[in-house]
Amino acid sequence: MNNLLKGGLALGGMALAAGGLKWALSSEPRYAPWEKPRFADFENRVLILGGGFGGYNVAKSICELTRKRDDIGVMVISRENYLTFWPMVPGVVSSDVGVRNIAQPLRRTLIRLGASFRRAEIEDVNFEKKTVTADGHQFPYDHLVFALGAEPNFFGIPGVEEHALPMKGISDAVRIRNRVIERFEQAVLEGDELPESALTFVVIGAGATGVETAAQLHVLIHEVLAQEYPNVNPNRFRIMLLDALPNILPELDAGLRRVARGQLAARNIEVMTNAMAEEVTEDCVRLKDGREIHTQNVIWTAGARPNSLVERLGLPLVQRTKGIKVDEYLRVEGFRNVWALGDNATIPNPDDGFVPPNAQAAVKEGKHLAKNILAAIDGRELKPFKYRSQGQLIDLGSHFAVNDVFGVKFSGRLASLFWRGAYLVRLDSPQGRVRQAFDWALEYFAHPTVAQIRDYQAAE
Ligand SMILES: Cc1cc2nc3c(=O)[nH]c(=O)nc-3n(C[C@H](O)[C@H](O)[C@H](O)COP(=O)(O)OP(=O)(O)OC[C@H]3O[C@@H](n4cnc5c(N)ncnc54)[C@H](O)[C@@H]3O)c2cc1C
């Protein structure tokens, strides 16, 4: 790429930064801290459980729609005080994406909007008394929203939970990155004595998360770390991608799937379809057809299920999915004032069975549910939720993506730029957006640097 284009990109990054900073500084908080009534004192209290894509968007939309009203209080309770911007999490593996850019602070944003926030673990709900217990404290509500997301599903396969690294969070992505660095360090010390199984990474699950994770592992090994370990041949590392289904990326059309598969093959990422894992041990993945893959590094992305807390609370569930059963207004079956959305719910879609559990849908559901809750408070008619997918964007790292946007299919470098632009715009935190734009502009001149913070969890 010539220097003129690089300069142009850097300038573009700076322009984005300036715009982002202006935006960040211009938004006025709704209340001065001493003016805001206590959540419990509002006439209509909307309590939202979970501060992910679904929960955050309900809270944000209600606050935006009620700026001139003082009868509606909104509180979000969530386990972490940040919103994880999931689509960029696989990028953390290679350090293409910075952790603090995609862990978007919930407290500051919600407080500025006029909502309340509590970082706490939800334990129980008393539907008769209309209270929620979180970290031992009671929270009253008039309207309750379940937005607790999903958790990994190991399908009872022996050994997965004990031996595989899940990919369900920023810490998991950092853990995977650290594992790769660890293997490079061992390879330097032990040379050829290090068994091949230590350098074999098997990603189980070839949906979007699995494919993106395998691609980012390749970037980390070949583009970032290889130059820092001149004594280690990066081609000793093996990356395998397994799926029980006949195809990778089943949600994409056949043409884009072929392009993605071709890209993976060009990078020596070995794809095995119709490969059902039956057992995972410390150093092996056993397949149903009897084959064995010797590996000490298994990454699990093959399944997710609605948060199991919703099952323990005795909510009505759709048996097949174990998601909360809601009607077309996103209201939980059998309740007038309890609502659910996102990955912990199974939502009917008029022409299409059920709404897919993804971020795009959760955001739309959040905005729609906000309007329905306000309609219920004001005694107006509720509107049914209908979902239409805008498409799929899959980042394969190394400036390559495969995209389907409203039926327009494209791939390659332009698709990668589109992927970055589309997700930068969707990052809610202006600071995160500006920093990530700068990081990507810098990347045209130098690869990201990587450090192994071994006590990452404790350091947080
Ligand atoms: C690695 C990865 C990559 C993904 N990439 C994409 C993508 O590119 N595009 C896309 O459309 N979708 C993607 N998804 C799916 C998408 O992230 C989810 O569908 C979306 O986040 C659902 O929103 P949600 O609000 O239901 O759940 P979440 O966003 O997961 O939010 C749930 C919230 O509830 C909180 N919580 C859970 N239990 C408790 C409890 N007991 N107490 C307190 N708080 C609790 C959690 O901490 C979390 O904040 C990805 C998912 C993963 C795992």
The ligand as an SDF file (V2000), in Angstrom:
LIG
                    3D

 53 58  0  0  0  0  0  0  0  0999 V2000
  -17.4000  -14.5320   21.0870 C   0  0  0  0  0  0  0  0  0  0  0  0
  -18.7470  -14.0950   20.5710 C   0  0  0  0  0  0  0  0  0  0  0  0
  -18.8290  -13.3590   19.3890 C   0  0  0  0  0  0  0  0  0  0  0  0
  -20.0790  -12.9440   18.8920 C   0  0  0  0  0  0  0  0  0  0  0  0
  -20.1200  -12.2260   17.7400 N   0  0  0  0  0  0  0  0  0  0  0  0
  -21.3150  -11.8030   17.2460 C   0  0  0  0  0  0  0  0  0  0  0  0
  -21.3820  -11.0580   16.0310 C   0  0  0  0  0  0  0  0  0  0  0  0
  -20.3570  -10.8180   15.3860 O   0  0  0  0  0  0  0  0  0  0  0  0
  -22.6000  -10.6280   15.6020 N   0  0  0  0  0  0  0  0  0  0  0  0
  -23.7500  -10.9000   16.3090 C   0  0  0  0  0  0  0  0  0  0  0  0
  -24.8330  -10.4710   15.8900 O   0  0  0  0  0  0  0  0  0  0  0  0
  -23.7270  -11.6200   17.4480 N   0  0  0  0  0  0  0  0  0  0  0  0
  -22.5440  -12.0820   17.9380 C   0  0  0  0  0  0  0  0  0  0  0  0
  -22.5080  -12.8280   19.0820 N   0  0  0  0  0  0  0  0  0  0  0  0
  -23.7710  -13.1220   19.7840 C   0  0  0  0  0  0  0  0  0  0  0  0
  -24.1960  -11.9080   20.6170 C   0  0  0  0  0  0  0  0  0  0  0  0
  -23.1240  -11.5000   21.4130 O   0  0  0  0  0  0  0  0  0  0  0  0
  -25.4000  -12.2260   21.5080 C   0  0  0  0  0  0  0  0  0  0  0  0
  -26.4220  -12.7560   20.7200 O   0  0  0  0  0  0  0  0  0  0  0  0
  -25.8830  -10.9380   22.2150 C   0  0  0  0  0  0  0  0  0  0  0  0
  -24.8720  -10.4510   23.0560 O   0  0  0  0  0  0  0  0  0  0  0  0
  -27.1690  -11.2030   23.0020 C   0  0  0  0  0  0  0  0  0  0  0  0
  -27.4640  -10.1110   23.8290 O   0  0  0  0  0  0  0  0  0  0  0  0
  -28.0490  -10.3570   25.3010 P   0  0  0  0  0  0  0  0  0  0  0  0
  -28.3390   -9.0240   25.8720 O   0  0  0  0  0  0  0  0  0  0  0  0
  -29.1310  -11.3530   25.2370 O   0  0  0  0  0  0  0  0  0  0  0  0
  -26.8600  -11.0670   26.0860 O   0  0  0  0  0  0  0  0  0  0  0  0
  -25.4510  -10.4830   26.5290 P   0  0  0  0  0  0  0  0  0  0  0  0
  -25.0090   -9.4060   25.6280 O   0  0  0  0  0  0  0  0  0  0  0  0
  -24.5420  -11.6610   26.6910 O   0  0  0  0  0  0  0  0  0  0  0  0
  -25.7670   -9.8470   27.9710 O   0  0  0  0  0  0  0  0  0  0  0  0
  -26.1640  -10.6060   29.0890 C   0  0  0  0  0  0  0  0  0  0  0  0
  -25.7720   -9.8400   30.3400 C   0  0  0  0  0  0  0  0  0  0  0  0
  -26.3260  -10.4570   31.4990 O   0  0  0  0  0  0  0  0  0  0  0  0
  -25.3460  -10.4930   32.5260 C   0  0  0  0  0  0  0  0  0  0  0  0
  -25.6640  -11.6080   33.4430 N   0  0  0  0  0  0  0  0  0  0  0  0
  -25.8250  -12.9070   33.1230 C   0  0  0  0  0  0  0  0  0  0  0  0
  -26.1420  -13.6210   34.2360 N   0  0  0  0  0  0  0  0  0  0  0  0
  -26.1940  -12.7420   35.2600 C   0  0  0  0  0  0  0  0  0  0  0  0
  -26.4870  -12.8580   36.6510 C   0  0  0  0  0  0  0  0  0  0  0  0
  -26.8160  -14.0120   37.2210 N   0  0  0  0  0  0  0  0  0  0  0  0
  -26.4230  -11.7410   37.4100 N   0  0  0  0  0  0  0  0  0  0  0  0
  -26.1020  -10.5480   36.8480 C   0  0  0  0  0  0  0  0  0  0  0  0
  -25.8460  -10.3820   35.5400 N   0  0  0  0  0  0  0  0  0  0  0  0
  -25.8770  -11.4630   34.7570 C   0  0  0  0  0  0  0  0  0  0  0  0
  -24.0350  -10.6950   31.7710 C   0  0  0  0  0  0  0  0  0  0  0  0
  -22.9200  -10.3090   32.5550 O   0  0  0  0  0  0  0  0  0  0  0  0
  -24.2510   -9.7940   30.5500 C   0  0  0  0  0  0  0  0  0  0  0  0
  -23.8740   -8.4890   30.8110 O   0  0  0  0  0  0  0  0  0  0  0  0
  -21.2710  -13.2780   19.5960 C   0  0  0  0  0  0  0  0  0  0  0  0
  -21.1950  -14.0240   20.7810 C   0  0  0  0  0  0  0  0  0  0  0  0
  -19.9570  -14.4290   21.2580 C   0  0  0  0  0  0  0  0  0  0  0  0
  -19.8830  -15.2680   22.5210 C   0  0  0  0  0  0  0  0  0  0  0  0
  1  2  1  0
  2  3  1  0
  2 52  2  0
  3  4  2  0
  4  5  1  0
  4 50  1  0
  5  6  2  0
  6  7  1  0
  6 13  1  0
  7  8  2  0
  7  9  1  0
  9 10  1  0
 10 11  2  0
 10 12  1  0
 12 13  2  0
 13 14  1  0
 14 15  1  0
 14 50  1  0
 15 16  1  0
 16 17  1  0
 16 18  1  0
 18 19  1  0
 18 20  1  0
 20 21  1  0
 20 22  1  0
 22 23  1  0
 23 24  1  0
 24 25  2  0
 24 26  1  0
 24 27  1  0
 27 28  1  0
 28 29  2  0
 28 30  1  0
 28 31  1  0
 31 32  1  0
 32 33  1  0
 33 34  1  0
 33 48  1  0
 34 35  1  0
 35 36  1  0
 35 46  1  0
 36 37  1  0
 36 45  1  0
 37 38  2  0
 38 39  1  0
 39 40  1  0
 39 45  2  0
 40 41  1  0
 40 42  2  0
 42 43  1  0
 43 44  2  0
 44 45  1  0
 46 47  1  0
 46 48  1  0
 48 49  1  0
 50 51  2  0
 51 52  1  0
 52 53  1  0
M  END
$$$$
